[in-house]
Amino acid sequence: MIEAEVISEQPPPRQQESSQPLPPVLAGMLLDLLDFFTAGPVGLFTGLAVGGVGAYLLGSLYRLPRKQKLWLALAAGVYCSLPGTAPIPLGTLVGAWLGIRGDEPRSPEVGRSRRSE
């Protein structure tokens, strides 16, 4: 008796990809680097644009909704245009906090009030 071998047409399973393109700390460091390059009088004129565009692109990497990307871009633009923020690693600190907090799955019942029926 000859047994037939079943061949699957599905591609071999790949390793599970990370849900984030960059670690949050690295994304924060990139924003701090943009802030460093827009220090001084340069930042007063170009900080809003440079920080905003950089943050919008980072938000696109994370596939954030457009509204969140715009708020992130506004906050980063203001951060890059303010004088005296270059020595403060605020982006790195926020990225570290987000990395520590992690992407824990939340159950749908969190935040809902239960009704007794």
N, C-alpha and C positions, 0 to 999 in steps of 0.2 A: 504494500500500500504506500502511495506517495502522498505526503502531506504538502499542501500548498502554503507558501509563506505569504503572509499578509504584509503588504508594504503600505505604510501610511504616507499620504501625500501632504501631510502637514510639515512645515519646516521644523527643524530641531529647535527645542526651546532655548532661548537665549537667557543669559543671566538677567535677573531683574534690574532694570535701570533705576537710577536714583530719581526721586521725585523732584529734585532740585538741580538746576544746572550748575550752580555754584553754592558752596557753603555760605550761609548768611554772614559769617564773619568776613569772608573774602569780599562779598558785595559791599559791606560796610567799609572795608578798607579802601575799596575803589572810590567810594564817595569821599572818604577822607583825603585820598590822593588828589581828587579833583578840587577839594577845598584848599589843599596845600598850594596847588598851582594857581588858584585864584585869590591868593592872599594879597593884602595891601590894596592900593588904588585900582589894580587890575580887577579885583573882585567886585568893586562897586559898579563897574560897567559891564563886566562879562559873567559875573558869578551866577546871576539868575538864569542866564541862557545855558551856560556850561553845566551847572548843577542840575538844571531841569531836564536837559536832553540826556545827560548821563543817567539820571534816576529813571526817566521814562524808558530808556533802553534796558536797564536792569529789570524794571517791572515787566517789560515784554519778555525777557528771558524766563521770568517766573510765571508767565502767562496770567498775570493779574488782570482783572477787569479794567476797562478803560477809565472808569471813575477813580479807582484806587491808584492807577498809574498817574493820573493827573494830580491827585492830592500828594502823592509821593514826590512827583516832579516839582510841585510848588514848594513843599517843605525843604527839599534838597537845594532848590534854587535860592531860597532865602538863606539857608545855612551857608551856602558857598558865597553869598554876596555880603554877609555880615562881616565886618572887620573884627579881627581878634579871635576867630574861631579855628584858625589853622592849627594851633597847638592842642586843641581839644579833640580827641578821637571819638566824637559822638557817634559817627556812623559805625565804627568798629564796636563800640559798646552796645549799640542797639542791635547790631548783627549778632553779637555774642549772646545777648539776652534772648533773641529769637531762636538762636541755635540751641540754647539750653532748654527753652520752653518746648521746642520740638513740634512735630506734626502728629500729635496724639489724636487718634480717631475719637470723635465724640459721638455718644449715642444720641439718637433723635429725641430722647426724652429729656435731655439736659436743657434746662431753661424753660420748659413747658410746665404749666401747672396741671395737675391731674384733677379731673372731674370725677366725682363719684356718681355712678349711674345706678 
